[in-house]
Amino acid sequence: MKAVLDMLDLQGIGRFVFGDAADGLSRITEPVVVIDSREVQEGGIFVALEGERTDGHRYIDEVFTKGASLAVVSEAWYASQGETGGAEGRRSYLIVDDTVRGLQQMAAAYRRSFAIPVFAVGGSNGKTTTKELIASVLGTGFRVHMSRGNRNNHLGVPLTLLQMSRDTEIAVVEMGINHPGEMELLASIAMPTHGLLTNIGHEHLEFLHDLPGVAAAETRLYEYLDGHGGVCFVNADDPWLLKAASKLERAVFYGLKGYGEGVPHAESVALDPFGRPSFMLCSSQACESVTLNLTGRHNVVNALAAAAAGSYLGLSLGGIKEGLEKLIPATGWKRLEFQEAGGVMIVNDTYNANPDSMRLAIDLLCDLQCSGRKIAVLGDMLELGSSADLEHEKTGRYIQQSGIDMLFTFGDLSKHFSTGNASRTCGHFENRDDLANALGEIVTSGDAVLFKGSRGMKLEEVADALYHERSTL
């Protein structure tokens, strides 16, 4: 038991009440810490979090029945309900003032027990894809642990760190923020040694207000790294990031134009009919032909971020190529996911949306090669605060200059997409079934159809309906 307690430095987090089940801790060589009662393992540790929908303390009986050795609970809960399961019973508790903070302290302590590079990935758009690319590239030469899915917030980052195995050589940790001050918190938990921001864009304006606000909040990662002897990988194609990096002591610049001696750059970028980019990845000594399994021209920059990281950490150009090309998007990403059904190309990009990612998706639709029409089905972009109407109108003007043929809009705000697009707007909808029916009547073989909107709009349901309808033809 002492090994695990020392590994997590639990002694300094709260007070213990030990029961018979504490013997299980002595059998653990690596911590198995979860916040979901369904994931509890024999001998593991359960942290009871109080959320908006449920309270983890309700599942204390269940987790001990499953074999948990320790539950991290709040002082208030233990005082009212937990004492009967204390030292005289089979249950063991770590009692803390706040279980969220307790989880974060455990993760920070565990992270300190590793003398390895920890690579932080933040930014407005493309965090998950870039994280996956970096991990895939670094995985050709190191044992890599990375964030799973989009576990990137004040809970996801601690859980990612607590899931590291002792043989991990590099960790790649995604960091997502939507409020000022959150990047500082995540950095204090993960203590990154290397990091990058993908870009600065119109994300979470409800709380970050404007682009200067986004830049100020995100670039706290640069400040942390610079103040702790870390290395910043800087997307020099982004003016906000280039400005923020001007005084960094240890910066590696990358981008489409090529920056910095020894940093790989891209030449001869081209897209195939499904929007997948190929390019020549070049260093000062050699070039390698690379074809990504991702879609969209913008993913070349994300690939260059991974290439810069791999090159800095000593990987060959051939190893970097291998890592870039072996990454295949997981089912369910809903990030520019392509499907073909009944002669129709369906582009499902319904994971999330902001003004910048919306424009990239529209660009991709225009770049696609198809014999029919290019149809955009666009939903509201949420979390834009007081800028919502203006940003939707600006996106409408962007669509006006694009090469799309038909536009369908869904949601209250998306009606602003019709600004200047009356001739190509085929309807505005508030009901997903009505939208799906309208598309079914219009879409024909040879068309390419893009679905894009914030996660809350659930446009993936309409995309799935069109796919199943076309698949039966």
C-alpha positions as CSV (number, residue, x, y, z in Angstrom):
1,M,0.0,0.0,0.0
2,K,2.8,2.4,0.8
3,A,4.1,2.3,-2.8
4,V,0.8,3.6,-4.2
5,L,0.3,6.2,-1.5
6,D,3.8,7.5,-2.0
7,M,3.4,7.4,-5.8
8,L,0.3,9.6,-5.6
9,D,1.5,11.5,-2.6
10,L,-2.0,11.1,-1.1
11,Q,-0.7,11.9,2.4
12,G,-0.7,15.6,1.6
13,I,-4.1,15.8,0.0
14,G,-6.5,14.8,2.8
15,R,-7.0,12.5,5.7
16,F,-7.4,8.7,5.6
17,V,-9.8,6.3,7.2
18,F,-8.5,2.8,6.5
19,G,-10.7,-0.3,6.4
20,D,-10.1,-3.9,5.5
21,A,-10.2,-3.1,1.7
22,A,-7.0,-1.1,2.1
23,D,-5.0,-4.3,1.7
24,G,-5.9,-4.2,-2.0
25,L,-3.7,-1.1,-2.5
26,S,-0.6,-3.1,-1.7
27,R,-1.2,-5.2,-4.9
28,I,-1.3,-2.1,-7.2
29,T,2.0,-1.3,-9.0
30,E,0.4,1.6,-11.0
31,P,-2.6,3.7,-9.9
32,V,-6.0,2.8,-11.4
33,V,-8.0,6.0,-10.7
34,V,-11.4,6.5,-12.2
35,I,-14.3,8.9,-11.8
36,D,-16.9,6.7,-13.5
37,S,-18.2,3.9,-11.3
38,R,-18.6,1.7,-14.4
39,E,-14.8,1.7,-14.9
40,V,-13.8,0.6,-11.4
41,Q,-11.2,-2.2,-11.3
42,E,-10.3,-4.6,-8.6
43,G,-8.1,-2.8,-6.1
44,G,-8.6,0.6,-7.9
45,I,-9.3,4.1,-6.6
46,F,-12.6,5.9,-7.2
47,V,-12.9,9.6,-7.0
48,A,-16.5,10.8,-6.2
49,L,-17.2,14.0,-8.1
50,E,-20.3,16.1,-7.7
51,G,-21.6,17.0,-11.2
52,E,-24.6,18.8,-12.6
53,R,-26.4,15.5,-13.4
54,T,-25.3,13.2,-10.7
55,D,-23.1,12.9,-7.6
56,G,-20.4,10.2,-7.6
57,H,-21.0,9.7,-3.8
58,R,-24.2,7.9,-4.8
59,Y,-22.1,5.1,-6.2
60,I,-19.9,4.4,-3.2
61,D,-21.7,1.1,-2.3
62,E,-21.3,0.0,-5.9
63,V,-17.6,0.7,-6.3
64,F,-16.7,-1.1,-3.1
65,T,-18.8,-4.1,-4.2
66,K,-16.7,-4.1,-7.4
67,G,-13.5,-4.3,-5.4
68,A,-12.3,-0.7,-5.1
69,S,-9.6,-0.3,-2.5
70,L,-10.1,3.4,-1.8
71,A,-12.7,6.1,-2.5
72,V,-11.9,9.7,-2.5
73,V,-14.9,11.5,-1.0
74,S,-15.7,15.0,0.3
75,E,-15.5,15.9,4.0
76,A,-19.2,17.0,3.9
77,W,-20.4,13.6,2.5
78,Y,-18.3,11.6,4.9
79,A,-19.5,13.5,7.9
80,S,-23.1,12.8,7.0
81,Q,-23.0,9.3,5.5
82,G,-19.5,7.8,5.4
83,E,-18.5,7.1,8.9
84,T,-20.3,3.8,9.1
85,G,-18.0,2.4,6.4
86,G,-14.8,3.6,8.1
87,A,-12.0,1.8,10.0
88,E,-14.4,-0.7,11.6
89,G,-15.8,-1.8,8.2
90,R,-14.2,-2.9,4.9
91,R,-14.1,0.5,3.3
92,S,-11.2,2.9,3.1
93,Y,-11.5,6.6,2.3
94,L,-9.4,9.6,1.5
95,I,-11.4,12.5,2.7
96,V,-10.8,15.9,1.1
97,D,-12.4,19.3,1.1
98,D,-13.1,19.2,-2.7
99,T,-12.9,16.0,-4.7
100,V,-12.1,17.8,-8.0
101,R,-9.2,19.5,-6.5
102,G,-8.2,16.2,-4.9
103,L,-8.1,14.5,-8.3
104,Q,-6.0,17.3,-9.7
105,Q,-3.5,17.1,-6.8
106,M,-3.2,13.4,-7.2
107,A,-2.5,13.8,-10.9
108,A,0.1,16.5,-10.3
109,A,1.9,14.3,-7.7
110,Y,1.9,11.3,-10.1
111,R,3.2,13.4,-12.9
112,R,6.1,14.6,-10.7
113,S,7.1,11.0,-10.3
114,F,8.0,10.9,-14.1
115,A,11.2,12.4,-15.4
116,I,10.0,12.4,-19.0
117,P,9.0,14.9,-21.7
118,V,5.3,15.9,-21.4
119,F,4.0,17.5,-24.6
120,A,1.0,19.9,-24.2
121,V,-1.2,20.6,-27.2
122,G,-3.6,23.5,-27.1
123,G,-5.2,26.1,-29.4
124,S,-8.5,27.0,-31.0
125,N,-8.9,24.4,-33.8
126,G,-7.3,21.1,-34.6
127,K,-6.1,20.1,-31.1
128,T,-7.3,16.5,-31.2
129,T,-6.0,15.9,-34.7
130,T,-2.7,17.5,-34.0
131,K,-2.3,15.5,-30.7
132,E,-3.0,12.3,-32.6
133,L,-0.5,13.2,-35.3
134,I,2.2,14.1,-32.7
135,A,1.6,10.9,-30.8
136,S,1.7,8.8,-34.0
137,V,5.0,10.4,-35.1
138,L,6.6,10.1,-31.7
139,G,5.3,6.6,-31.3
140,T,7.7,5.5,-34.1
141,G,10.6,6.0,-31.7
142,F,9.2,6.2,-28.2
143,R,6.7,4.6,-25.8
144,V,4.0,7.3,-26.0
145,H,1.0,7.9,-23.7
146,M,-1.6,10.4,-25.0
147,S,-5.0,11.8,-24.1
148,R,-7.9,9.6,-25.3
149,G,-10.6,11.2,-27.3
150,N,-11.1,14.8,-26.2
151,R,-10.3,14.4,-22.5
152,N,-8.7,17.8,-22.4
153,N,-10.3,19.8,-19.5
154,H,-9.9,20.2,-15.8
155,L,-11.0,16.5,-15.3
156,G,-9.6,15.0,-18.6
157,V,-6.1,16.2,-18.1
158,P,-5.7,14.7,-14.6
159,L,-7.2,11.4,-15.7
160,T,-4.9,11.3,-18.7
161,L,-1.9,11.7,-16.4
162,L,-3.1,9.2,-13.9
163,Q,-3.4,6.6,-16.7
164,M,0.3,6.7,-17.6
165,S,2.1,3.4,-17.2
166,R,5.5,3.4,-15.6
167,D,7.3,2.6,-18.8
168,T,6.0,5.7,-20.6
169,E,8.8,7.7,-22.3
170,I,6.7,10.6,-23.6
171,A,3.2,11.9,-22.8
172,V,1.2,13.9,-25.2
173,V,-1.6,15.8,-23.4
174,E,-4.4,17.8,-25.0
175,M,-5.4,21.0,-23.2
176,G,-8.8,22.6,-24.0
177,I,-9.9,25.8,-22.4
178,N,-13.0,28.1,-22.5
179,H,-12.4,30.5,-19.6
180,P,-9.5,32.8,-18.7
181,G,-7.2,31.1,-16.2
182,E,-7.8,27.5,-17.3
183,M,-4.6,27.1,-19.2
184,E,-2.6,28.1,-16.1
185,L,-4.5,25.4,-14.1
186,L,-3.9,22.7,-16.7
187,A,-0.2,23.6,-17.0
188,S,0.2,23.5,-13.3
189,I,-1.2,19.9,-13.2
190,A,0.6,18.5,-16.3
191,M,3.8,20.5,-15.9
192,P,4.6,20.2,-19.7
193,T,8.2,20.4,-20.9
194,H,7.2,20.9,-24.6
195,G,4.1,22.4,-26.1
196,L,2.3,24.0,-29.0
197,L,-0.8,26.0,-29.8
198,T,-2.4,25.0,-33.1
199,N,-3.8,28.5,-33.9
200,I,-5.8,31.3,-32.4
201,G,-9.4,31.6,-33.6
202,H,-13.0,32.5,-32.7
203,E,-13.5,29.9,-30.0
204,H,-15.6,30.2,-26.8
205,L,-16.2,33.9,-27.3
206,E,-19.0,33.7,-24.7
207,F,-16.2,33.7,-22.1
208,L,-13.1,34.8,-23.9
209,H,-14.9,37.7,-25.7
210,D,-12.7,38.3,-28.7
211,L,-9.5,37.2,-30.5
212,P,-7.2,39.2,-28.2
213,G,-9.0,37.5,-25.3
214,V,-8.5,34.1,-26.9
215,A,-4.8,34.8,-27.6
216,A,-4.2,36.0,-24.1
217,A,-5.8,32.9,-22.5
218,E,-4.2,30.3,-24.8
219,T,-0.7,31.8,-24.8
220,R,-0.4,31.3,-21.1
221,L,1.0,27.9,-22.2
222,Y,3.9,29.8,-23.8
223,E,4.4,31.7,-20.6
224,Y,4.4,28.6,-18.5
225,L,6.9,26.8,-20.8
226,D,9.2,29.8,-21.1
227,G,9.2,30.3,-17.3
228,H,10.0,26.6,-16.7
229,G,12.7,26.0,-19.3
230,G,10.4,24.4,-21.7
231,V,10.3,24.4,-25.5
232,C,7.5,26.0,-27.6
233,F,6.6,24.8,-31.1
234,V,5.2,27.9,-32.8
235,N,2.9,27.9,-35.9
236,A,4.5,30.9,-37.6
237,D,1.6,31.1,-40.1
238,D,-0.6,32.4,-37.3
239,P,0.0,36.1,-36.7
240,W,-1.3,35.9,-33.1
241,L,1.1,33.1,-32.2
242,L,4.0,34.6,-34.0
243,K,3.6,37.8,-32.1
244,A,3.3,36.0,-28.7
245,A,6.4,34.0,-29.5
246,S,8.6,37.0,-30.2
247,K,10.3,37.0,-26.8
248,L,10.5,33.3,-26.1
249,E,13.9,31.9,-25.3
250,R,13.3,28.4,-26.7
251,A,11.0,28.4,-29.7
252,V,10.9,26.1,-32.8
253,F,9.0,27.7,-35.7
254,Y,7.1,25.7,-38.3
255,G,4.6,26.4,-41.1
256,L,3.7,26.0,-44.7
257,K,6.4,28.5,-45.8
258,G,9.1,26.8,-43.8
259,Y,10.7,28.5,-40.8
260,G,13.9,27.8,-39.1
261,E,16.9,25.7,-40.2
262,G,16.4,22.0,-39.8
263,V,12.6,22.2,-39.3
264,P,10.7,20.1,-42.0
265,H,8.4,22.0,-44.3
266,A,5.9,21.1,-47.0
267,E,6.1,21.5,-50.8
268,S,3.8,20.6,-53.7
269,V,0.6,20.3,-51.6
270,A,-2.3,18.6,-53.5
271,L,-5.7,17.1,-52.6
272,D,-7.2,13.9,-53.9
273,P,-10.9,13.6,-54.8
274,F,-11.7,12.9,-51.1
275,G,-9.9,16.0,-49.9
276,R,-6.9,14.0,-48.5
277,P,-3.7,16.0,-48.9
278,S,-0.4,14.8,-50.2
279,F,2.8,16.8,-50.1
280,M,6.6,16.6,-50.1
281,L,8.0,16.7,-46.6
282,C,11.4,18.3,-46.9
283,S,14.3,19.0,-44.6
284,S,17.6,20.6,-45.6
285,Q,19.0,17.2,-46.5
286,A,16.1,15.3,-48.1
287,C,12.4,15.0,-49.0
288,E,9.8,12.3,-48.4
289,S,6.4,12.0,-50.2
290,V,3.6,12.0,-47.6
291,T,-0.1,11.2,-48.0
292,L,-2.4,11.8,-45.0
293,N,-5.4,9.7,-44.2
294,L,-7.0,13.0,-43.0
295,T,-9.1,15.4,-45.0
296,G,-8.5,19.1,-45.6
297,R,-5.6,21.2,-46.7
298,H,-5.4,22.7,-43.2
299,N,-4.2,19.3,-41.9
300,V,-0.9,19.8,-43.7
301,V,-0.1,22.5,-41.0
302,N,-1.1,20.1,-38.3
303,A,1.2,17.4,-39.8
304,L,4.0,19.9,-39.9
305,A,3.6,20.5,-36.1
306,A,4.0,16.8,-35.6
307,A,7.0,16.8,-38.0
308,A,8.6,19.6,-36.1
309,A,8.2,17.8,-32.8
310,G,9.6,14.5,-34.2
311,S,12.5,16.2,-35.8
312,Y,13.4,18.1,-32.6
313,L,13.3,14.9,-30.6
314,G,15.7,13.2,-33.1
315,L,13.4,11.2,-35.4
316,S,14.4,10.7,-39.0
317,L,12.4,12.1,-41.9
318,G,11.5,8.5,-42.8
319,G,10.2,7.9,-39.3
320,I,8.2,11.1,-39.3
321,K,6.6,10.0,-42.7
322,E,5.7,6.6,-41.2
323,G,4.0,8.2,-38.2
324,L,2.1,10.7,-40.3
325,E,0.8,8.1,-42.8
326,K,-0.2,5.5,-40.3
327,L,-2.7,7.6,-38.5
328,I,-6.2,6.7,-39.5
329,P,-9.1,8.7,-38.0
330,A,-11.1,6.6,-35.4
331,T,-14.7,5.9,-36.2
332,G,-16.9,8.5,-34.5
333,W,-14.4,11.4,-34.7
334,K,-17.0,13.3,-36.8
335,R,-14.2,15.6,-37.9
336,L,-14.4,15.7,-41.7
337,E,-15.5,12.1,-41.9
338,F,-16.2,10.9,-45.4
339,Q,-18.9,8.4,-46.5
340,E,-20.1,7.5,-49.9
341,A,-23.7,6.3,-50.3
342,G,-25.7,6.0,-53.5
343,G,-23.3,8.0,-55.5
344,V,-23.3,10.9,-52.9
345,M,-20.2,12.0,-51.0
346,I,-21.2,12.9,-47.4
347,V,-18.8,14.9,-45.4
348,N,-19.7,14.7,-41.7
349,D,-17.9,17.5,-39.7
350,T,-20.5,17.8,-36.9
351,Y,-18.1,17.4,-33.9
352,N,-18.1,21.1,-33.3
353,A,-18.0,24.5,-35.1
354,N,-16.7,28.0,-34.7
355,P,-16.2,30.7,-37.4
356,D,-12.7,29.5,-38.3
357,S,-13.4,25.8,-38.6
358,M,-16.6,26.6,-40.5
359,R,-14.6,28.4,-43.1
360,L,-12.1,25.6,-43.4
361,A,-14.9,23.2,-43.9
362,I,-16.5,25.4,-46.6
363,D,-13.0,25.6,-48.3
364,L,-12.8,21.8,-48.3
365,L,-16.2,21.4,-49.9
366,C,-15.2,23.8,-52.6
367,D,-11.9,21.9,-53.1
368,L,-13.7,18.5,-53.5
369,Q,-13.9,16.9,-57.0
370,C,-17.5,15.8,-57.8
371,S,-19.6,15.6,-60.9
372,G,-22.7,17.1,-59.2
373,R,-23.5,20.0,-56.9
374,K,-21.6,21.1,-53.7
375,I,-24.2,21.4,-50.9
376,A,-23.6,22.8,-47.5
377,V,-25.9,21.9,-44.6
378,L,-24.9,24.3,-41.8
379,G,-26.0,24.6,-38.2
380,D,-25.6,27.2,-35.5
381,M,-22.1,28.0,-34.1
382,L,-22.6,28.1,-30.3
383,E,-20.7,29.7,-27.5
384,L,-20.0,32.9,-29.3
385,G,-21.7,35.2,-26.8
386,S,-22.6,38.7,-27.9
387,S,-20.6,38.2,-31.1
388,A,-23.0,35.4,-32.3
389,D,-25.1,37.4,-34.8
390,L,-22.1,39.2,-36.3
391,E,-20.0,36.1,-36.7
392,H,-22.8,34.2,-38.4
393,E,-23.4,37.2,-40.7
394,K,-19.6,37.3,-41.5
395,T,-19.7,33.6,-42.3
396,G,-22.6,34.2,-44.6
397,R,-20.5,36.8,-46.5
398,Y,-17.7,34.2,-46.7
399,I,-20.1,31.7,-48.2
400,Q,-21.2,34.3,-50.7
401,Q,-17.6,34.4,-52.1
402,S,-17.3,30.6,-52.1
403,G,-18.1,28.1,-54.8
404,I,-20.9,26.1,-53.1
405,D,-24.0,25.6,-55.1
406,M,-26.7,25.0,-52.5
407,L,-27.2,26.0,-48.8
408,F,-29.4,24.5,-46.1
409,T,-29.4,26.1,-42.7
410,F,-30.5,24.7,-39.3
411,G,-31.1,26.5,-36.0
412,D,-31.9,30.0,-34.9
413,L,-28.6,31.7,-35.6
414,S,-27.8,30.0,-38.9
415,K,-30.4,32.0,-40.7
416,H,-27.7,34.7,-40.8
417,F,-25.8,32.4,-43.2
418,S,-28.3,33.4,-45.8
419,T,-26.8,37.0,-45.9
420,G,-26.1,37.6,-49.5
421,N,-27.0,34.0,-50.4
422,A,-30.7,34.1,-51.2
423,S,-30.2,32.5,-54.6
424,R,-28.4,29.4,-53.3
425,T,-30.4,29.0,-50.0
426,C,-32.8,26.1,-50.3
427,G,-34.4,26.4,-46.9
428,H,-34.0,27.3,-43.2
429,F,-35.1,24.6,-40.7
430,E,-35.8,24.3,-37.0
431,N,-36.6,20.5,-37.1
432,R,-34.1,17.8,-38.0
433,D,-36.7,15.5,-39.6
434,D,-37.9,18.3,-41.9
435,L,-34.3,19.0,-42.9
436,A,-33.6,15.4,-43.6
437,N,-36.8,15.0,-45.7
438,A,-35.9,18.1,-47.7
439,L,-32.4,16.8,-48.4
440,G,-33.7,13.4,-49.4
441,E,-35.8,15.1,-52.1
442,I,-33.0,17.2,-53.6
443,V,-29.7,15.3,-53.2
444,T,-28.8,13.2,-56.3
445,S,-25.9,11.0,-57.4
446,G,-22.7,13.0,-58.0
447,D,-23.5,15.6,-55.2
448,A,-21.1,16.3,-52.3
449,V,-22.9,17.3,-49.1
450,L,-21.1,18.9,-46.1
451,F,-22.7,18.8,-42.6
452,K,-21.2,21.3,-40.2
453,G,-22.4,22.8,-36.9
454,S,-21.8,22.9,-33.2
455,R,-22.2,19.7,-31.3
456,G,-25.4,20.8,-29.7
457,M,-27.1,21.1,-33.1
458,K,-26.8,17.3,-33.5
459,L,-26.5,17.5,-37.3
460,E,-24.9,14.1,-37.3
461,E,-28.5,12.7,-37.0
462,V,-29.3,14.3,-40.4
463,A,-26.1,13.1,-41.9
464,D,-26.8,9.6,-40.8
465,A,-30.4,9.8,-42.1
466,L,-29.1,10.8,-45.6
467,Y,-26.5,8.1,-45.5
468,H,-29.0,5.4,-44.7
469,E,-31.5,6.7,-47.2
470,R,-29.0,6.8,-50.0
471,S,-27.6,3.4,-49.0
472,T,-30.9,1.7,-49.8
473,L,-31.0,3.0,-53.4
